[in-house]
Amino acid sequence: MFINPNDEQRKQLLQEAKNIAVVGMSNKPERTSYLIAEALQQAGYRIFPVNPNLTEPVLGEKPYASLTEIPEKVDIVNVFRRSETVLPVVEESLQIGAKAIWMQLGVINEEASELAKEKGVTVIMDRCIKVDHAILLGKVDK
C-alpha cells in the first residue's frame, strides 16, 4: 500500500529542489496548473512547462513537448495529467534523473509509483505541491 513521504521528507524535498517540470501545464491563467506553476515560480523555483500543445512561452519560460527535451536537470516532475496517463510520464522522469515525481490532487497511479520507487525516486500522490509548500515552508502567494 502506498504511503506518501511524511511532512519532514516533503519539506526537505521542497527546500532542496530548484527546477520543477510541470507536465500538463496550461497557458490559460485560470487553469490550476498555471496558477500553481505561477505560485511556485514566485516562491523561487524555475518552472519548465511540459505540454506538446504549447508553442509560446508560458510565465516567461519556453515550453517543452516532453521531459527529455528539457536541457537542464529537473528536481521535481509535477504531474497534472489523468491518473491513467501517468506511467509514461514516470518512465520519462526516470530517463532524465528527476529526484521526485509529484502527482497533483486526484492523480493516483500505483503501478507508476511502484516503478519510480523501485528506482529510488521519491513519489508523492494525490497532494497539491502549492498547498504543501504553503504549509511546510510558508506562504507562496503574492
N, CA, C and O atoms as a GROMACS GRO file, in nm:
protein
  568
    1MET      N    1   0.084  -0.120   0.000
    1MET     CA    2   0.000   0.000   0.000
    1MET      C    3   0.087   0.126   0.000
    1MET      O    4   0.183   0.136   0.077
    2PHE      N    5   0.055   0.218  -0.084
    2PHE     CA    6   0.133   0.341  -0.099
    2PHE      C    7   0.109   0.435   0.018
    2PHE      O    8  -0.004   0.455   0.063
    3ILE      N    9   0.219   0.493   0.068
    3ILE     CA   10   0.211   0.597   0.171
    3ILE      C   11   0.301   0.711   0.125
    3ILE      O   12   0.417   0.688   0.091
    4ASN      N   13   0.248   0.833   0.125
    4ASN     CA   14   0.328   0.950   0.087
    4ASN      C   15   0.440   0.973   0.187
    4ASN      O   16   0.427   0.936   0.304
    5PRO      N   17   0.549   1.034   0.142
    5PRO     CA   18   0.653   1.074   0.237
    5PRO      C   19   0.593   1.165   0.345
    5PRO      O   20   0.496   1.236   0.320
    6ASN      N   21   0.651   1.161   0.464
    6ASN     CA   22   0.597   1.241   0.574
    6ASN      C   23   0.627   1.390   0.553
    6ASN      O   24   0.697   1.428   0.459
    7ASP      N   25   0.572   1.474   0.641
    7ASP     CA   26   0.587   1.620   0.628
    7ASP      C   27   0.734   1.661   0.618
    7ASP      O   28   0.770   1.743   0.534
    8GLU      N   29   0.819   1.605   0.703
    8GLU     CA   30   0.960   1.643   0.705
    8GLU      C   31   1.029   1.605   0.574
    8GLU      O   32   1.111   1.681   0.522
    9GLN      N   33   0.996   1.488   0.521
    9GLN     CA   34   1.056   1.444   0.394
    9GLN      C   35   1.011   1.533   0.278
    9GLN      O   36   1.091   1.570   0.192
   10ARG      N   37   0.882   1.568   0.276
   10ARG     CA   38   0.832   1.655   0.170
   10ARG      C   39   0.892   1.795   0.184
   10ARG      O   40   0.925   1.858   0.083
   11LYS      N   41   0.905   1.844   0.306
   11LYS     CA   42   0.964   1.975   0.330
   11LYS      C   43   1.109   1.977   0.280
   11LYS      O   44   1.150   2.073   0.214
   12GLN      N   45   1.186   1.874   0.310
   12GLN     CA   46   1.325   1.868   0.266
   12GLN      C   47   1.334   1.866   0.114
   12GLN      O   48   1.418   1.932   0.055
   13LEU      N   49   1.246   1.789   0.051
   13LEU     CA   50   1.242   1.783  -0.095
   13LEU      C   51   1.217   1.922  -0.154
   13LEU      O   52   1.285   1.964  -0.248
   14LEU      N   53   1.119   1.994  -0.099
   14LEU     CA   54   1.086   2.128  -0.148
   14LEU      C   55   1.200   2.226  -0.122
   14LEU      O   56   1.223   2.316  -0.204
   15GLN      N   57   1.269   2.212  -0.011
   15GLN     CA   58   1.381   2.302   0.021
   15GLN      C   59   1.499   2.279  -0.073
   15GLN      O   60   1.568   2.375  -0.110
   16GLU      N   61   1.524   2.155  -0.110
   16GLU     CA   62   1.640   2.122  -0.192
   16GLU      C   63   1.616   2.142  -0.342
   16GLU      O   64   1.711   2.160  -0.418
   17ALA      N   65   1.491   2.139  -0.384
   17ALA     CA   66   1.458   2.150  -0.527
   17ALA      C   67   1.480   2.291  -0.580
   17ALA      O   68   1.458   2.390  -0.509
   18LYS      N   69   1.523   2.298  -0.705
   18LYS     CA   70   1.538   2.426  -0.772
   18LYS      C   71   1.454   2.431  -0.900
   18LYS      O   72   1.392   2.532  -0.931
   19ASN      N   73   1.453   2.319  -0.975
   19ASN     CA   74   1.384   2.313  -1.104
   19ASN      C   75   1.265   2.217  -1.097
   19ASN      O   76   1.278   2.102  -1.054
   20ILE      N   77   1.149   2.268  -1.141
   20ILE     CA   78   1.028   2.186  -1.140
   20ILE      C   79   0.967   2.185  -1.279
   20ILE      O   80   0.931   2.289  -1.335
   21ALA      N   81   0.955   2.065  -1.336
   21ALA     CA   82   0.885   2.048  -1.464
   21ALA      C   83   0.737   2.030  -1.433
   21ALA      O   84   0.700   1.951  -1.346
   22VAL      N   85   0.652   2.103  -1.505
   22VAL     CA   86   0.508   2.095  -1.483
   22VAL      C   87   0.446   2.028  -1.606
   22VAL      O   88   0.424   2.091  -1.709
   23VAL      N   89   0.419   1.897  -1.592
   23VAL     CA   90   0.366   1.818  -1.702
   23VAL      C   91   0.215   1.835  -1.710
   23VAL      O   92   0.143   1.814  -1.613
   24GLY      N   93   0.170   1.875  -1.828
   24GLY     CA   94   0.027   1.902  -1.846
   24GLY      C   95  -0.006   2.047  -1.816
   24GLY      O   96  -0.122   2.081  -1.794
   25MET      N   97   0.095   2.133  -1.815
   25MET     CA   98   0.072   2.274  -1.785
   25MET      C   99  -0.007   2.341  -1.895
   25MET      O  100   0.011   2.314  -2.014
   26SER      N  101  -0.095   2.429  -1.853
   26SER     CA  102  -0.178   2.506  -1.946
   26SER      C  103  -0.123   2.648  -1.957
   26SER      O  104  -0.057   2.697  -1.866
   27ASN      N  105  -0.152   2.713  -2.069
   27ASN     CA  106  -0.116   2.854  -2.084
   27ASN      C  107  -0.234   2.944  -2.049
   27ASN      O  108  -0.228   3.066  -2.069
   28LYS      N  109  -0.340   2.886  -1.996
   28LYS     CA  110  -0.459   2.962  -1.957
   28LYS      C  111  -0.448   2.998  -1.808
   28LYS      O  112  -0.445   2.909  -1.723
   29PRO      N  113  -0.444   3.128  -1.777
   29PRO     CA  114  -0.423   3.172  -1.638
   29PRO      C  115  -0.528   3.122  -1.538
   29PRO      O  116  -0.503   3.120  -1.418
   30GLU      N  117  -0.645   3.083  -1.586
   30GLU     CA  118  -0.749   3.035  -1.494
   30GLU      C  119  -0.735   2.886  -1.460
   30GLU      O  120  -0.806   2.837  -1.373
   31ARG      N  121  -0.645   2.816  -1.528
   31ARG     CA  122  -0.628   2.673  -1.504
   31ARG      C  123  -0.541   2.648  -1.382
   31ARG      O  124  -0.448   2.725  -1.354
   32THR      N  125  -0.571   2.542  -1.310
   32THR     CA  126  -0.498   2.509  -1.187
   32THR      C  127  -0.349   2.492  -1.213
   32THR      O  128  -0.266   2.541  -1.136
   33SER      N  129  -0.313   2.424  -1.322
   33SER     CA  130  -0.171   2.400  -1.350
   33SER      C  131  -0.095   2.532  -1.366
   33SER      O  132   0.019   2.543  -1.321
   34TYR      N  133  -0.157   2.629  -1.429
   34TYR     CA  134  -0.095   2.760  -1.449
   34TYR      C  135  -0.080   2.832  -1.316
   34TYR      O  136   0.027   2.885  -1.284
   35LEU      N  137  -0.187   2.833  -1.238
   35LEU     CA  138  -0.186   2.904  -1.108
   35LEU      C  139  -0.081   2.846  -1.013
   35LEU      O  140  -0.011   2.920  -0.945
   36ILE      N  141  -0.072   2.714  -1.010
   36ILE     CA  142   0.025   2.650  -0.920
   36ILE      C  143   0.167   2.674  -0.969
   36ILE      O  144   0.256   2.702  -0.889
   37ALA      N  145   0.189   2.663  -1.099
   37ALA     CA  146   0.322   2.690  -1.154
   37ALA      C  147   0.363   2.834  -1.126
   37ALA      O  148   0.478   2.861  -1.091
   38GLU      N  149   0.270   2.926  -1.141
   38GLU     CA  150   0.298   3.067  -1.114
   38GLU      C  151   0.337   3.087  -0.967
   38GLU      O  152   0.432   3.160  -0.938
   39ALA      N  153   0.265   3.024  -0.877
   39ALA     CA  154   0.296   3.036  -0.734
   39ALA      C  155   0.434   2.976  -0.703
   39ALA      O  156   0.509   3.032  -0.623
   40LEU      N  157   0.465   2.864  -0.765
   40LEU     CA  158   0.596   2.801  -0.742
   40LEU      C  159   0.708   2.891  -0.797
   40LEU      O  160   0.814   2.904  -0.736
   41GLN      N  161   0.683   2.950  -0.911
   41GLN     CA  162   0.780   3.041  -0.971
   41GLN      C  163   0.804   3.161  -0.878
   41GLN      O  164   0.918   3.203  -0.857
   42GLN      N  165   0.696   3.214  -0.822
   42GLN     CA  166   0.708   3.326  -0.729
   42GLN      C  167   0.780   3.286  -0.600
   42GLN      O  168   0.837   3.371  -0.531
   43ALA      N  169   0.776   3.157  -0.568
   43ALA     CA  170   0.845   3.108  -0.449
   43ALA      C  171   0.993   3.083  -0.476
   43ALA      O  172   1.068   3.045  -0.385
   44GLY      N  173   1.036   3.104  -0.602
   44GLY     CA  174   1.178   3.095  -0.633
   44GLY      C  175   1.220   2.974  -0.715
   44GLY      O  176   1.339   2.958  -0.742
   45TYR      N  177   1.126   2.890  -0.754
   45TYR     CA  178   1.161   2.773  -0.836
   45TYR      C  179   1.167   2.812  -0.984
   45TYR      O  180   1.097   2.904  -1.027
   46ARG      N  181   1.249   2.741  -1.060
   46ARG     CA  182   1.249   2.755  -1.205
   46ARG      C  183   1.147   2.655  -1.259
   46ARG      O  184   1.152   2.536  -1.227
   47ILE      N  185   1.057   2.703  -1.339
   47ILE     CA  186   0.947   2.622  -1.393
   47ILE      C  187   0.978   2.585  -1.539
   47ILE      O  188   1.023   2.668  -1.617
   48PHE      N  189   0.950   2.459  -1.572
   48PHE     CA  190   0.962   2.413  -1.710
   48PHE      C  191   0.825   2.360  -1.754
   48PHE      O  192   0.788   2.250  -1.716
   49PRO      N  193   0.749   2.438  -1.834
   49PRO     CA  194   0.621   2.390  -1.883
   49PRO      C  195   0.642   2.272  -1.979
   49PRO      O  196   0.725   2.279  -2.070
   50VAL      N  197   0.567   2.163  -1.957
   50VAL     CA  198   0.576   2.046  -2.045
   50VAL      C  199   0.436   2.017  -2.097
   50VAL      O  200   0.348   1.971  -2.024
   51ASN      N  201   0.418   2.044  -2.226
   51ASN     CA  202   0.290   2.020  -2.292
   51ASN      C  203   0.316   2.032  -2.443
   51ASN      O  204   0.354   2.139  -2.490
   52PRO      N  205   0.295   1.924  -2.518
   52PRO     CA  206   0.324   1.929  -2.662
   52PRO      C  207   0.236   2.028  -2.739
   52PRO      O  208   0.267   2.060  -2.854
   53ASN      N  209   0.128   2.076  -2.678
   53ASN     CA  210   0.039   2.170  -2.745
   53ASN      C  211   0.082   2.316  -2.728
   53ASN      O  212   0.027   2.405  -2.793
   54LEU      N  213   0.178   2.341  -2.640
   54LEU     CA  214   0.223   2.478  -2.616
   54LEU      C  215   0.337   2.513  -2.711
   54LEU      O  216   0.431   2.435  -2.728
   55THR      N  217   0.328   2.632  -2.774
   55THR     CA  218   0.434   2.675  -2.865
   55THR      C  219   0.496   2.808  -2.821
   55THR      O  220   0.611   2.837  -2.856
   56GLU      N  221   0.424   2.886  -2.745
   56GLU     CA  222   0.472   3.016  -2.698
   56GLU      C  223   0.513   3.005  -2.551
   56GLU      O  224   0.460   2.921  -2.479
   57PRO      N  225   0.606   3.090  -2.505
   57PRO     CA  226   0.645   3.087  -2.364
   57PRO      C  227   0.526   3.104  -2.269
   57PRO      O  228   0.430   3.176  -2.299
   58VAL      N  229   0.535   3.036  -2.157
   58VAL     CA  230   0.433   3.045  -2.052
   58VAL      C  231   0.505   3.088  -1.925
   58VAL      O  232   0.604   3.028  -1.885
   59LEU      N  233   0.454   3.193  -1.862
   59LEU     CA  234   0.518   3.250  -1.744
   59LEU      C  235   0.665   3.282  -1.772
   59LEU      O  236   0.751   3.270  -1.684
   60GLY      N  237   0.692   3.323  -1.897
   60GLY     CA  238   0.827   3.361  -1.936
   60GLY      C  239   0.920   3.244  -1.963
   60GLY      O  240   1.040   3.265  -1.986
   61GLU      N  241   0.868   3.123  -1.959
   61GLU     CA  242   0.953   3.004  -1.980
   61GLU      C  243   0.914   2.932  -2.108
   61GLU      O  244   0.797   2.919  -2.142
   62LYS      N  245   1.018   2.885  -2.179
   62LYS     CA  246   0.996   2.808  -2.302
   62LYS      C  247   0.927   2.676  -2.268
   62LYS      O  248   0.969   2.607  -2.175
   63PRO      N  249   0.822   2.640  -2.342
   63PRO     CA  250   0.758   2.510  -2.319
   63PRO      C  251   0.831   2.397  -2.391
   63PRO      O  252   0.898   2.418  -2.492
   64TYR      N  253   0.817   2.279  -2.338
   64TYR     CA  254   0.878   2.159  -2.397
   64TYR      C  255   0.769   2.057  -2.425
   64TYR      O  256   0.672   2.046  -2.350
   65ALA      N  257   0.786   1.980  -2.533
   65ALA     CA  258   0.689   1.878  -2.568
   65ALA      C  259   0.700   1.756  -2.477
   65ALA      O  260   0.602   1.684  -2.455
   66SER      N  261   0.821   1.732  -2.424
   66SER     CA  262   0.842   1.618  -2.336
   66SER      C  263   0.951   1.651  -2.234
   66SER      O  264   1.026   1.747  -2.251
   67LEU      N  265   0.957   1.571  -2.130
   67LEU     CA  266   1.059   1.591  -2.026
   67LEU      C  267   1.200   1.575  -2.082
   67LEU      O  268   1.292   1.645  -2.039
   68THR      N  269   1.217   1.483  -2.177
   68THR     CA  270   1.351   1.455  -2.229
   68THR      C  271   1.408   1.572  -2.310
   68THR      O  272   1.528   1.573  -2.337
   69GLU      N  273   1.326   1.669  -2.348
   69GLU     CA  274   1.373   1.786  -2.423
   69GLU      C  275   1.431   1.894  -2.332
   69GLU      O  276   1.501   1.983  -2.379
   70ILE      N  277   1.403   1.887  -2.202
   70ILE     CA  278   1.449   1.991  -2.109
   70ILE      C  279   1.602   1.980  -2.097
   70ILE      O  280   1.654   1.875  -2.061
   71PRO      N  281   1.673   2.090  -2.126
   71PRO     CA  282   1.820   2.084  -2.128
   71PRO      C  283   1.886   2.094  -1.990
   71PRO      O  284   2.008   2.082  -1.980
   72GLU      N  285   1.808   2.114  -1.886
   72GLU     CA  286   1.863   2.128  -1.751
   72GLU      C  287   1.815   2.016  -1.661
   72GLU      O  288   1.721   1.943  -1.695
   73LYS      N  289   1.880   2.002  -1.547
   73LYS     CA  290   1.840   1.899  -1.451
   73LYS      C  291   1.706   1.937  -1.389
   73LYS      O  292   1.684   2.052  -1.352
   74VAL      N  293   1.618   1.840  -1.378
   74VAL     CA  294   1.486   1.861  -1.318
   74VAL      C  295   1.485   1.789  -1.183
   74VAL      O  296   1.516   1.671  -1.174
   75ASP      N  297   1.448   1.862  -1.079
   75ASP     CA  298   1.442   1.803  -0.945
   75ASP      C  299   1.308   1.735  -0.920
   75ASP      O  300   1.302   1.621  -0.874
   76ILE      N  301   1.199   1.807  -0.951
   76ILE     CA  302   1.064   1.754  -0.928
   76ILE      C  303   0.985   1.760  -1.058
   76ILE      O  304   0.986   1.861  -1.128
   77VAL      N  305   0.917   1.650  -1.089
   77VAL     CA  306   0.823   1.648  -1.201
   77VAL      C  307   0.684   1.656  -1.138
   77VAL      O  308   0.639   1.562  -1.072
   78ASN      N  309   0.617   1.769  -1.160
   78ASN     CA  310   0.484   1.793  -1.105
   78ASN      C  311   0.382   1.756  -1.212
   78ASN      O  312   0.381   1.816  -1.320
   79VAL      N  313   0.296   1.659  -1.183
   79VAL     CA  314   0.211   1.598  -1.285
   79VAL      C  315   0.065   1.644  -1.275
   79VAL      O  316  -0.002   1.621  -1.175
   80PHE      N  317   0.019   1.708  -1.382
   80PHE     CA  318  -0.120   1.747  -1.399
   80PHE      C  319  -0.178   1.668  -1.517
   80PHE      O  320  -0.210   1.725  -1.621
   81ARG      N  321  -0.189   1.538  -1.500
   81ARG     CA  322  -0.244   1.452  -1.604
   81ARG      C  323  -0.340   1.355  -1.538
   81ARG      O  324  -0.336   1.335  -1.417
   82ARG      N  325  -0.427   1.295  -1.619
   82ARG     CA  326  -0.519   1.193  -1.565
   82ARG      C  327  -0.437   1.075  -1.513
   82ARG      O  328  -0.332   1.041  -1.568
   83SER      N  329  -0.485   1.015  -1.408
   83SER     CA  330  -0.414   0.905  -1.342
   83SER      C  331  -0.369   0.796  -1.439
   83SER      O  332  -0.258   0.744  -1.428
   84GLU      N  333  -0.456   0.762  -1.534
   84GLU     CA  334  -0.425   0.651  -1.626
   84GLU      C  335  -0.316   0.688  -1.728
   84GLU      O  336  -0.267   0.600  -1.800
   85THR      N  337  -0.277   0.815  -1.736
   85THR     CA  338  -0.174   0.855  -1.832
   85THR      C  339  -0.039   0.886  -1.765
   85THR      O  340   0.051   0.940  -1.828
   86VAL      N  341  -0.026   0.851  -1.638
   86VAL     CA  342   0.093   0.887  -1.561
   86VAL      C  343   0.214   0.796  -1.587
   86VAL      O  344   0.328   0.842  -1.579
   87LEU      N  345   0.191   0.670  -1.619
   87LEU     CA  346   0.304   0.577  -1.634
   87LEU      C  347   0.410   0.627  -1.733
   87LEU      O  348   0.528   0.626  -1.699
   88PRO      N  349   0.374   0.670  -1.854
   88PRO     CA  350   0.477   0.721  -1.946
   88PRO      C  351   0.550   0.844  -1.890
   88PRO      O  352   0.668   0.864  -1.919
   89VAL      N  353   0.481   0.926  -1.812
   89VAL     CA  354   0.544   1.044  -1.750
   89VAL      C  355   0.650   0.998  -1.650
   89VAL      O  356   0.759   1.054  -1.644
   90VAL      N  357   0.616   0.897  -1.573
   90VAL     CA  358   0.711   0.844  -1.476
   90VAL      C  359   0.831   0.781  -1.547
   90VAL      O  360   0.945   0.800  -1.505
   91GLU      N  361   0.805   0.708  -1.655
   91GLU     CA  362   0.916   0.649  -1.731
   91GLU      C  363   1.010   0.756  -1.784
   91GLU      O  364   1.132   0.740  -1.778
   92GLU      N  365   0.955   0.866  -1.835
   92GLU     CA  366   1.037   0.978  -1.882
   92GLU      C  367   1.111   1.044  -1.767
   92GLU      O  368   1.226   1.085  -1.781
   93SER      N  369   1.044   1.056  -1.652
   93SER     CA  370   1.106   1.116  -1.533
   93SER      C  371   1.229   1.036  -1.492
   93SER      O  372   1.330   1.094  -1.451
   94LEU      N  373   1.220   0.904  -1.503
   94LEU     CA  374   1.334   0.818  -1.469
   94LEU      C  375   1.447   0.838  -1.569
   94LEU      O  376   1.564   0.836  -1.531
   95GLN      N  377   1.412   0.856  -1.697
   95GLN     CA  378   1.514   0.878  -1.802
   95GLN      C  379   1.595   1.003  -1.775
   95GLN      O  380   1.716   1.006  -1.801
   96ILE      N  381   1.530   1.108  -1.724
   96ILE     CA  382   1.601   1.235  -1.705
   96ILE      C  383   1.662   1.248  -1.565
   96ILE      O  384   1.728   1.347  -1.535
   97GLY      N  385   1.641   1.148  -1.481
   97GLY     CA  386   1.703   1.150  -1.349
   97GLY      C  387   1.639   1.244  -1.248
   97GLY      O  388   1.706   1.296  -1.159
   98ALA      N  389   1.508   1.266  -1.261
   98ALA     CA  390   1.438   1.350  -1.164
   98ALA      C  391   1.445   1.287  -1.024
   98ALA      O  392   1.444   1.165  -1.010
   99LYS      N  393   1.453   1.371  -0.922
   99LYS     CA  394   1.460   1.322  -0.784
   99LYS      C  395   1.324   1.278  -0.733
   99LYS      O  396   1.312   1.187  -0.652
  100ALA      N  397   1.219   1.347  -0.783
  100ALA     CA  398   1.085   1.320  -0.730
  100ALA      C  399   0.978   1.339  -0.836
  100ALA      O  400   0.994   1.417  -0.930
  101ILE      N  401   0.870   1.265  -0.818
  101ILE     CA  402   0.751   1.279  -0.902
  101ILE      C  403   0.638   1.315  -0.809
  101ILE      O  404   0.608   1.244  -0.713
  102TRP      N  405   0.575   1.428  -0.838
  102TRP     CA  406   0.469   1.480  -0.752
  102TRP      C  407   0.340   1.485  -0.831
  102TRP      O  408   0.323   1.568  -0.920
  103MET      N  409   0.248   1.394  -0.798
  103MET     CA  410   0.120   1.388  -0.867
  103MET      C  411   0.020   1.474  -0.790
  103MET      O  412   0.000   1.459  -0.670
  104GLN      N  413  -0.043   1.564  -0.863
  104GLN     CA  414  -0.135   1.660  -0.802
  104GLN      C  415  -0.258   1.591  -0.743
  104GLN      O  416  -0.278   1.470  -0.759
  105LEU      N  417  -0.340   1.670  -0.674
  105LEU     CA  418  -0.463   1.619  -0.613
  105LEU      C  419  -0.545   1.540  -0.714
  105LEU      O  420  -0.567   1.586  -0.826
  106GLY      N  421  -0.590   1.423  -0.675
  106GLY     CA  422  -0.672   1.340  -0.761
  106GLY      C  423  -0.594   1.252  -0.856
  106GLY      O  424  -0.652   1.168  -0.926
  107VAL      N  425  -0.461   1.269  -0.862
  107VAL     CA  426  -0.379   1.189  -0.953
  107VAL      C  427  -0.313   1.076  -0.872
  107VAL      O  428  -0.229   1.100  -0.785
  108ILE      N  429  -0.354   0.953  -0.904
  108ILE     CA  430  -0.306   0.835  -0.832
  108ILE      C  431  -0.279   0.724  -0.934
  108ILE      O  432  -0.366   0.690  -1.013
  109ASN      N  433  -0.158   0.669  -0.930
  109ASN     CA  434  -0.126   0.557  -1.017
  109ASN      C  435  -0.026   0.468  -0.943
  109ASN      O  436   0.093   0.497  -0.938
  110GLU      N  437  -0.078   0.358  -0.887
  110GLU     CA  438   0.005   0.267  -0.806
  110GLU      C  439   0.117   0.204  -0.888
  110GLU      O  440   0.230   0.193  -0.840
  111GLU      N  441   0.087   0.163  -1.011
  111GLU     CA  442   0.188   0.100  -1.096
  111GLU      C  443   0.305   0.196  -1.122
  111GLU      O  444   0.421   0.158  -1.110
  112ALA      N  445   0.272   0.319  -1.158
  112ALA     CA  446   0.375   0.419  -1.184
  112ALA      C  447   0.455   0.448  -1.057
  112ALA      O  448   0.577   0.465  -1.062
  113SER      N  449   0.385   0.454  -0.945
  113SER     CA  450   0.451   0.479  -0.817
  113SER      C  451   0.551   0.369  -0.784
  113SER      O  452   0.663   0.397  -0.741
  114GLU      N  453   0.511   0.244  -0.803
  114GLU     CA  454   0.600   0.130  -0.775
  114GLU      C  455   0.724   0.135  -0.862
  114GLU      O  456   0.835   0.112  -0.814
  115LEU      N  457   0.706   0.164  -0.990
  115LEU     CA  458   0.819   0.173  -1.083
  115LEU      C  459   0.919   0.278  -1.035
  115LEU      O  460   1.039   0.252  -1.031
  116ALA      N  461   0.870   0.396  -1.000
  116ALA     CA  462   0.957   0.504  -0.955
  116ALA      C  463   1.027   0.468  -0.824
  116ALA      O  464   1.147   0.492  -0.809
  117LYS      N  465   0.953   0.411  -0.731
  117LYS     CA  466   1.012   0.377  -0.601
  117LYS      C  467   1.118   0.269  -0.616
  117LYS      O  468   1.218   0.271  -0.544
  118GLU      N  469   1.098   0.175  -0.707
  118GLU     CA  470   1.199   0.071  -0.734
  118GLU      C  471   1.330   0.132  -0.780
  118GLU      O  472   1.437   0.076  -0.756
  119LYS      N  473   1.322   0.247  -0.847
  119LYS     CA  474   1.441   0.315  -0.899
  119LYS      C  475   1.494   0.420  -0.801
  119LYS      O  476   1.586   0.495  -0.833
  120GLY      N  477   1.436   0.425  -0.680
  120GLY     CA  478   1.484   0.517  -0.578
  120GLY      C  479   1.435   0.659  -0.590
  120GLY      O  480   1.492   0.750  -0.530
  121VAL      N  481   1.328   0.680  -0.667
  121VAL     CA  482   1.273   0.813  -0.686
  121VAL      C  483   1.158   0.835  -0.587
  121VAL      O  484   1.072   0.749  -0.570
  122THR      N  485   1.158   0.951  -0.523
  122THR     CA  486   1.052   0.986  -0.430
  122THR      C  487   0.922   1.008  -0.506
  122THR      O  488   0.922   1.072  -0.611
  123VAL      N  489   0.812   0.955  -0.454
  123VAL     CA  490   0.682   0.972  -0.518
  123VAL      C  491   0.584   1.032  -0.417
  123VAL      O  492   0.574   0.986  -0.303
  124ILE      N  493   0.514   1.134  -0.461
  124ILE     CA  494   0.404   1.193  -0.384
  124ILE      C  495   0.282   1.183  -0.474
  124ILE      O  496   0.286   1.224  -0.590
  125MET      N  497   0.173   1.130  -0.420
  125MET     CA  498   0.050   1.118  -0.499
  125MET      C  499  -0.065   1.188  -0.428
  125MET      O  500  -0.072   1.193  -0.305
  126ASP      N  501  -0.156   1.242  -0.509
  126ASP     CA  502  -0.281   1.297  -0.459
  126ASP      C  503  -0.259   1.409  -0.357
  126ASP      O  504  -0.332   1.419  -0.259
  127ARG      N  505  -0.158   1.494  -0.382
  127ARG     CA  506  -0.132   1.609  -0.296
  127ARG      C  507  -0.097   1.729  -0.383
  127ARG      O  508  -0.035   1.715  -0.488
  128CYS      N  509  -0.139   1.847  -0.339
  128CYS     CA  510  -0.107   1.970  -0.412
  128CYS      C  511   0.027   2.025  -0.363
  128CYS      O  512   0.045   2.051  -0.244
  129ILE      N  513   0.120   2.042  -0.456
  129ILE     CA  514   0.253   2.091  -0.422
  129ILE      C  515   0.247   2.233  -0.365
  129ILE      O  516   0.324   2.267  -0.276
  130LYS      N  517   0.156   2.314  -0.416
  130LYS     CA  518   0.143   2.452  -0.367
  130LYS      C  519   0.092   2.453  -0.223
  130LYS      O  520   0.143   2.529  -0.140
  131VAL      N  521  -0.006   2.371  -0.193
  131VAL     CA  522  -0.059   2.363  -0.057
  131VAL      C  523   0.050   2.312   0.038
  131VAL      O  524   0.069   2.368   0.146
  132ASP      N  525   0.120   2.207  -0.002
  132ASP     CA  526   0.226   2.155   0.083
  132ASP      C  527   0.336   2.260   0.104
  132ASP      O  528   0.387   2.274   0.215
  133HIS      N  529   0.371   2.332  -0.001
  133HIS     CA  530   0.473   2.436   0.013
  133HIS      C  531   0.427   2.541   0.114
  133HIS      O  532   0.504   2.584   0.200
  134ALA      N  533   0.302   2.583   0.103
  134ALA     CA  534   0.249   2.685   0.194
  134ALA      C  535   0.249   2.635   0.339
  134ALA      O  536   0.285   2.709   0.431
  135ILE      N  537   0.209   2.510   0.359
  135ILE     CA  538   0.202   2.455   0.494
  135ILE      C  539   0.341   2.430   0.551
  135ILE      O  540   0.369   2.464   0.666
  136LEU      N  541   0.430   2.371   0.470
  136LEU     CA  542   0.559   2.328   0.520
  136LEU      C  543   0.668   2.436   0.518
  136LEU      O  544   0.759   2.434   0.601
  137LEU      N  545   0.659   2.529   0.424
  137LEU     CA  546   0.766   2.629   0.410
  137LEU      C  547   0.717   2.773   0.420
  137LEU      O  548   0.798   2.865   0.421
  138GLY      N  549   0.588   2.794   0.429
  138GLY     CA  550   0.536   2.929   0.437
  138GLY      C  551   0.458   2.967   0.314
  138GLY      O  552   0.456   2.894   0.214
  139LYS      N  553   0.394   3.080   0.321
  139LYS     CA  554   0.304   3.128   0.217
  139LYS      C  555   0.375   3.148   0.083
  139LYS      O  556   0.488   3.197   0.080
  140VAL      N  557   0.310   3.109  -0.027
  140VAL     CA  558   0.370   3.127  -0.160
  140VAL      C  559   0.294   3.229  -0.245
  140VAL      O  560   0.336   3.260  -0.356
  141ASP      N  561   0.184   3.280  -0.195
  141ASP     CA  562   0.107   3.377  -0.274
  141ASP      C  563   0.176   3.512  -0.274
  141ASP      O  564   0.264   3.538  -0.193
  142LYS      N  565   0.133   3.597  -0.367
  142LYS     CA  566   0.187   3.734  -0.376
  142LYS      C  567   0.158   3.810  -0.248
  142LYS      O  568   0.196   3.927  -0.236
   0.00000   0.00000   0.00000
